[in-house]
Amino acid sequence: QVQLVESGGGSVQSGGSLRLSCAASGWTYSNNCMGWFRQAPGKQREGVAGIDNNGSARYAEFVKGRFTISQDNAKNTLYLQMNSLKPEDTAMYYCAAAPYCSGSWFEIDEYNYWGQGTQVTVSS
């Protein structure tokens, strides 16, 4: 069974940093597409960043230059380094996995597995 467990969320001030982690089990990262999504209250879930089996990354426009997605295959762990955080980044952040990266990489229906989420709160 594929399992995803997020950690690293918390409360920070505007301009601060957080590093989210997603521990994965049940498959190897080299055979999957991994991504980070977020959802704020009253809003639709949206893609934040994705990474394929070759290490190629894709980012939503609103996080370019601030967030970095990476993975450690030896640890089966996905990361999201979040710098220069803004209040509008406040949301529940979810780790997700798909067999392949396709299309925009940020289509919810492409992802088969989801973690429970970790809350990120950024104050002004």
N, C-alpha and C positions, 0 to 999 in steps of 0.2 A: 504494500500500500504506500502511495506517495503521501508524504506529510510535509507541511511547511509550518515553521514556527518563527514568528517575527519577534524581535526585541530591539531595544535601543531608543524607543520613543520617550518623550518626556516634555517638560515645559522649559522653554528658553526665552530670552529676550530677543527682540528684533536685532538682526545682525549676528546672532550667535550661530553655533553649529551643532549638529547632531549626526551620529553615524548609526544608521539602521542596519540590522543584520537579519538574515533569513536562513535558518538552518533547514536543510532539505534532506530527506531520506527517501529511499525507494527507487531512485534512478541516478544517473550521472549527469552533471551539467553539460557535458560535451554532446549529449543527445537531445537536449531540450532548449527551448527559448524561455528565458526568465524575465520577469518584469515587475515593476513597482507601480501601483495604482493608489489613488487617494480619493476619499469622499468626505466632503464637509456636510454638516447638517443642512438638509433642504436642497442639496445639489446632487447632480448625477456623478457617478463614479467616473474618474478620468485617468488616462494613462499619464505616467510621470516619466518613466525611463524603461528601456528594455535592452537586453543584451543577448546575442545569439551564441551558438557554439564556437564561433571563431573569435569571440571577444569583441565583435563590432557592436557599438552602442548607438542608441537613438534616444533623443530627448524631446519632451514637449517644449514648445517655444518658451513657456513661462518659467522654465528652470534652467535653460541653457546658460552656461557660464557659472552656475551656482552649485549644481548637483553633479555628482559623478557616480555612475553605476559600475560595479566591478564584481568579480567572483573569484573565490579560492576553491579550485576543484579538489585539492587535497582535503579540504575541510568540508566540502559540499555546502558551502555557505555563499550566499549572495549578500552584497552590501550596497548601501546607498549613502554616500557622503553628502551631507546637506550643509552648505555654507551660505552665509549672507541671508539667513532666514528672514522671511517677512511675515507679518500677521496673516496675510492671505494664504500662506502655506499651511495654516492650521487645518488639520483634517485627520481622519483615520487612514493610516497607510497600510496597504495590503501587498504582500508578496504573492506572485502568481506564476504558474508554469504552464507551458504549452509544448506540444510535440515539436513544433517548428515556428519560427518567426515568419509571418506572412502579412501581406497587405500593409496597413499602417503600423503594425505591431501593437496597436493600442485598442484593438477591438475586444470588448469583454468576452464575446462568444468564442474567441479563439483560444481562450485559456481554460484548461481542464481542472486545475487544482488551485486552491486558494488557502492562504493562512487566515488566522482569526483577526489579524490586524493589530497595529500598535499606534497609540494616540500620540500625535505631535501637536503641541500647542505653543504658539509664538505670540508673545505679548508685545505691545507697543512700548 
